[in-house]
Structure formats: C-alpha cells, structure tokens
C-alpha cells in the first residue's frame, strides 16, 4: 500500500475522501481497479489487497451499508479530477456585460472614442450593450437613435455579432453584441474597420442644446 501523509494531500474539502487507514468501518463493499465487484470484505482484507496491488483503498460511497470502497491509485485519481475541473472551467467562459451609452446626437469623435472602448471589451471576451438614451422631447427622434445603433453594429461587425437585436425600452434603444470568437480560441483580434468615411448627420450645436434644455 502506498504511504501518504494526510496533511500533504493536494485536494480540497469537496474532493476529500477517506483512504487507507482513515477507513475505520469493519466491512466494506469492495470494487477492484478495473470495476470488478469483489463483494463484501473485511477492512483488514481490503487493506491487504490494496497493499498487494500497490494501490489505495478509497471510500467512494460512505453512506452505503456497508460503505463502498475502490482500489485505485489515489494520486492519479486526484490528478485526473483536477484536470477535468480545469477543462470544465476553460470551456465555461464567463462573459461579463459592458455598457456603452450614446446620446441621440453623437459627434463623430465621440462615436469613434466609444467604438474603441467597445472593441477593447469585445476583444477581452465581454459582451457589449450599446444604448441610446432619450430625454423629454428627444423621444421624437428615436429613428436617429436606431440609425446610430445600426452604424455601431456595422462598424463592429468584424469583431462582434448581434447577440440580442435592437430593443426599444421606452426611453432608450439598445442592442447587445458578443464576440465573433471567444478569447479562449487564441485568435488574434481583427483589425478595426476604417471609420474615416463614416459620418453622422449632425444638426447645429445650438439645436442640440435647445432640445436638451427643454
């Protein structure tokens, strides 16, 4: 039987099991390393079999009557368990949701500045919620807000796809984009689209201030 220092076991509380001399019950239902059912054996007999096979006696069903134990290489068992958990975490990428807010009238330099932030969020693996917020009489111009979000979708199309389509939320319109490829794929970020030809139709500054003041 392999000698092991209990204080040096590299597993957490969830994966901790009684092994070898930690098992105190007089009888166990024993399973061999190849899953062969060996029937009910005394604790002494089960420990002797583990020693002869250079394996560990591991309690896998402590609440059974009698408890179920298996002959396994416990170190290898823990390694495979940790490897499995690591792979599961890798496959379960947690995507946070970042928010980008626009006014119904957004100047080109403000639009491009927020595009840079949106790209950074997408490239780190996050989703992006782009939102146009309206106040008071600005609600009469929701069509301009929709056009702005459509332009946002187009500019971001080389790195992001629509996760949730345009959604009218009353005093705001929003869209959610998610990365075309997750960060775990190891792909290089796509080059940003040229934005120099993208111009928004701006109204005079005086008109914007008048709407916001009302």
C-alpha positions as MATLAB code, in Angstrom:
seq = 'XXXXXXXXXXXXXXXXXXXXXXXXXXXXXXXXXXXXXXXXXXXXXXXXXXXXXXXXXXXXXXXXXXXXXXXXXXXXXXXXXXXXXXXXXXXXXXXXXXXXXXXXXXXXXXXXXXXXXXXXXXXXXXXXXXXXXXXXXXXXXXXXXXXXXXXXXXXXXXXXXXXXXXXXXXXXXXXXXXXXXXXXXXXXXXXXXXXXXXXXXXXXXXXXXXXXXX';
ca = [
       0.000    0.000    0.000;
       1.294    3.463   -0.809;
       2.283    5.504    2.232;
       0.776    9.005    2.241;
       0.955   11.994    4.552;
      -2.617   13.124    5.162;
      -1.542   16.741    5.725;
       0.042   16.859    2.268;
      -2.952   15.739    0.212;
      -3.376   18.159   -2.668;
      -7.162   18.227   -2.809;
      -9.862   20.488   -1.401;
     -12.672   19.612    1.004;
     -15.105   18.676   -1.766;
     -12.845   16.012   -3.238;
     -11.516   14.729    0.104;
     -12.278   11.089    0.751;
     -11.204    8.692    3.467;
      -8.408    6.458    2.249;
      -6.428    3.516    3.628;
      -6.020    3.691    7.417;
      -8.553    6.538    7.652;
     -11.275    3.986    6.892;
     -12.450    2.614   10.241;
     -15.539    0.536    9.414;
     -15.234   -3.254    9.983;
     -16.522   -4.190    6.488;
     -16.659   -2.605    3.045;
     -18.168   -3.449   -0.313;
     -15.062   -3.606   -2.489;
     -14.581   -2.710   -6.151;
     -11.359   -3.531   -7.979;
      -9.411   -1.035  -10.115;
     -10.999   -2.493  -13.277;
     -14.502   -2.036  -11.739;
     -14.858   -5.732  -10.919;
     -17.191   -6.248   -7.970;
     -15.253   -8.071   -5.232;
     -18.148   -8.280   -2.774;
     -18.117   -7.524    0.930;
     -14.669   -7.769    2.527;
     -13.353   -7.021    5.978;
     -11.380   -3.804    6.421;
      -8.212   -5.800    7.075;
      -8.665   -7.920    3.965;
      -9.394   -4.863    1.782;
      -6.299   -3.070    3.067;
      -4.177   -6.137    2.403;
      -5.453   -6.355   -1.183;
      -4.645   -2.671   -1.728;
      -1.120   -3.231   -0.437;
      -0.555   -6.254   -2.686;
      -1.688   -4.293   -5.754;
       0.276   -1.179   -4.732;
      -2.959    0.803   -4.788;
      -5.046    2.765   -2.316;
      -8.268    1.763   -0.644;
     -10.569    4.722   -1.268;
     -14.040    5.205    0.205;
     -16.321    6.332   -2.631;
     -19.780    5.854   -1.075;
     -19.501    6.423    2.685;
     -23.263    6.390    3.310;
     -23.855    2.954    1.804;
     -24.350   -0.061    4.063;
     -21.603   -1.186    4.157;
     -19.583    1.737    2.692;
     -18.333    1.196   -0.874;
     -14.574    1.341   -1.393;
     -12.459    1.040   -4.505;
      -8.875    0.060   -5.187;
      -7.306    2.923   -7.139;
      -4.148    4.977   -7.488;
      -5.343    7.932   -5.419;
      -2.646   10.312   -6.638;
      -3.592    9.612  -10.244;
      -7.276    9.915   -9.328;
      -6.738   13.408   -7.895;
      -4.683   14.468  -10.893;
      -7.406   13.377  -13.324;
     -10.055   15.091  -11.182;
      -8.159   18.378  -11.151;
      -7.509   18.106  -14.886;
     -11.207   17.557  -15.543;
     -12.207   20.545  -13.390;
      -9.652   22.741  -15.152;
     -11.001   21.770  -18.568;
     -14.561   22.447  -17.434;
     -13.609   25.944  -16.258;
     -11.816   26.596  -19.544;
     -14.919   25.599  -21.507;
     -17.232   27.684  -19.350;
     -16.042   31.190  -20.217;
     -17.765   33.733  -18.066;
     -18.833   36.678  -20.226;
     -19.429   39.966  -18.483;
     -21.717   42.600  -19.976;
     -20.242   46.039  -20.597;
     -22.394   49.054  -21.408;
     -21.726   51.841  -23.897;
     -24.108   54.840  -23.847;
     -24.739   57.259  -26.669;
     -26.800   60.445  -26.846;
     -29.312   60.623  -29.669;
     -26.927   63.061  -31.353;
     -23.321   61.885  -31.067;
     -20.429   63.651  -32.764;
     -18.023   61.579  -34.869;
     -15.109   61.886  -32.422;
     -17.326   60.739  -29.514;
     -18.654   57.875  -31.596;
     -15.154   56.703  -32.556;
     -13.940   57.066  -28.956;
     -16.708   54.772  -27.719;
     -16.080   52.347  -30.568;
     -12.506   51.927  -29.253;
     -13.866   51.067  -25.803;
     -16.395   48.647  -27.284;
     -13.666   46.889  -29.273;
     -11.496   46.557  -26.179;
     -14.404   44.978  -24.281;
     -15.164   42.570  -27.136;
     -11.514   41.553  -27.509;
     -11.305   40.698  -23.789;
     -14.272   38.363  -24.268;
     -17.077   40.528  -22.862;
     -20.439   41.264  -24.392;
     -21.286   44.899  -25.137;
     -24.648   46.564  -24.688;
     -24.851   49.752  -26.765;
     -27.643   52.063  -25.691;
     -29.087   55.347  -26.919;
     -30.917   57.221  -24.170;
     -33.628   59.814  -24.828;
     -34.933   62.553  -22.547;
     -38.137   64.551  -22.882;
     -38.782   65.723  -26.431;
     -35.820   63.698  -27.688;
     -38.250   60.757  -27.832;
     -39.485   62.248  -31.098;
     -36.140   61.313  -32.658;
     -35.883   57.603  -31.864;
     -35.320   56.873  -35.555;
     -31.989   58.728  -35.337;
     -31.041   56.595  -32.348;
     -31.828   53.435  -34.287;
     -29.685   54.613  -37.192;
     -26.833   55.283  -34.769;
     -27.026   51.749  -33.386;
     -27.170   50.273  -36.871;
     -23.963   52.166  -37.668;
     -22.451   50.839  -34.421;
     -23.349   47.265  -35.449;
     -21.810   47.766  -38.886;
     -18.535   49.199  -37.561;
     -18.226   46.370  -35.020;
     -19.163   43.597  -37.459;
     -15.556   42.455  -38.000;
     -15.152   41.521  -34.321;
     -18.694   41.120  -32.980;
     -22.076   39.679  -33.851;
     -25.579   40.551  -32.723;
     -26.408   38.695  -29.523;
     -29.720   40.460  -28.898;
     -31.264   42.606  -31.661;
     -32.412   46.213  -31.351;
     -34.719   46.545  -28.394;
     -36.978   49.542  -27.758;
     -37.054   50.010  -23.983;
     -39.241   53.124  -23.919;
     -36.784   55.923  -23.150;
     -33.880   54.036  -24.662;
     -32.993   51.733  -27.537;
     -30.311   49.096  -27.131;
     -28.510   46.250  -28.845;
     -26.188   43.614  -27.401;
     -23.154   42.338  -29.291;
     -20.977   39.357  -28.429;
     -17.502   38.382  -29.695;
     -17.273   36.539  -33.008;
     -14.641   34.367  -31.361;
     -14.060   33.859  -27.660;
     -10.800   34.833  -26.027;
     -10.044   31.161  -25.346;
      -9.786   30.470  -29.072;
      -6.442   32.250  -29.139;
      -7.302   34.089  -32.329;
      -5.733   37.455  -32.997;
      -8.051   40.466  -32.742;
      -9.336   41.602  -36.110;
      -8.097   44.912  -37.430;
     -10.622   47.690  -36.839;
     -12.661   48.824  -39.777;
     -11.730   52.111  -41.361;
     -14.011   54.728  -39.848;
     -12.880   57.807  -41.739;
     -15.749   57.507  -44.215;
     -18.382   57.070  -41.516;
     -20.055   60.385  -40.816;
     -23.128   61.081  -38.782;
     -25.648   63.634  -39.884;
     -25.225   66.347  -37.278;
     -27.606   69.160  -36.523;
     -26.245   72.556  -35.446;
     -24.966   72.623  -31.888;
     -27.499   75.276  -30.944;
     -30.389   72.942  -31.820;
     -28.957   70.131  -29.670;
     -28.636   72.398  -26.661;
     -32.194   73.612  -27.092;
     -33.563   70.070  -27.076;
     -31.534   69.094  -24.005;
     -32.613   72.149  -22.065;
     -36.326   71.535  -22.612;
];
